[in-house]
Amino acid sequence: MHQHGLFDVQVRREKIKRYDNMLAQLNTIIDWELFRPTLEIIRQKDHKSNAGRPPMDVVLMFKILILQSLYNLSDFQIEYQIADRFSFMTFLNLQLNDTVPDEKTVWLFRDQLTKAELIEPLFEQFEAVLSSNGYAAQKGQIIDATIVSAPKQRNNREENKQIKQGETPEEWDSQPNKKRQKDVDARWTKKRNVNYFGYKNHVSVDAKHKFIRRYQVSIASVHDSQVVQPLLDNSNPGKEVWGDSAYASEAITNDLKAGGFTNQIHEKGYRNRPLTAQQKESNRKKSKTRVRVEHIFGVQSQRAGNLILRGIGIVRAKTKIGLRNLSYNMSRYVILRGG
């Protein structure tokens, strides 16, 4: 039987780095300690006792959430994968004899970030990192949205009617376990004749560097055109705004003009008023820039698969979607830095 040498583990880790350099580059390029002051906010509360196990380091836990978002893993799966994979352990600076945070600890930390409303501040903090390192938003912005599915609810018609009216079915009050599993925020929508249940991730992407600069989370039934104002980035010196025909409306045209933006939204054809040859050519030219936003959703899906929300309610959905947008920006930053 082969006897393990002193440096066997180190050699194995070096081999893994050569296979997949993304996580190693994330550790090298990103100064994770920059996030510590923001993350420590959740620890700033009075403790009745010092008894018990001390809480896990906030930066370690934040990196676990980023890792989880990059690979679209459940809390149970991230615990298992950290214990099983050298690349994950190396990314987290964990040794074989270190304690791996369990799934309950991961859930609790994410819930603490949610309650403290820290996801957007963390996202904006990394935006400042991008700007200070030469990746400020430039050359205009592209807006788009993608559907994020939530667990489907098996409600009857009367229950759905009450939920749409903003009410909670009375019979659920006597069934607390059932009530906790009911998502009364998510909604149905149809896209290309396919029904979806969940939320939407609305993003604004700068045309030069292809980073997500702003985002908004809504229920799935909200039309893309209803979430435009919060996405517009006035810090981008380029004033062009690209978007598909879902954003083509007189109201948006007027809003863009009033804000000093240049409208590059695709024109829309109608049943009795089809697009002219000139309009079609104009749309083709706009598509060369607008399509860049599709690459973002494609990268997210290719790396981690379609995001599946395992939590209940829009508040937790905002956390999961915000983390995924942030983890995308981090991985994009590594690519542009030559990782």
Buried (B, 14 or more C-beta within 10 A) or exposed (E): EEEEEEEEBEEEBEEBBEEEBBBBBBBEBBEBEEBEEBBEBBEEEEEEEEEEEEBBBBBBBBBBBBBBBBBBBBBBBBBBBBEEBBBBBBBBEBEEEEEBBBBEBBBBBBBBBBEBEBBBBBBEBBBEBBBEEEBBBBBBBBBBBBBBBBBEBEBEEEBEEBBEEEEEBEEBEEEEEEBEEBBBBBBBBEEEEEEBBBBBBBBBBBBBBBBBBBBBBBBBBBEBBBBBEEBBBEEBEBBBBBBBBBBBBEEBBEBBEEEEBEBBBBBBBEEEEEBEEEBEEBBEEBBEBBEBBBEBBEBBEEBBEEBBBEBBBBBBBBBBBBBBBBBBBBBBBBEBBEB
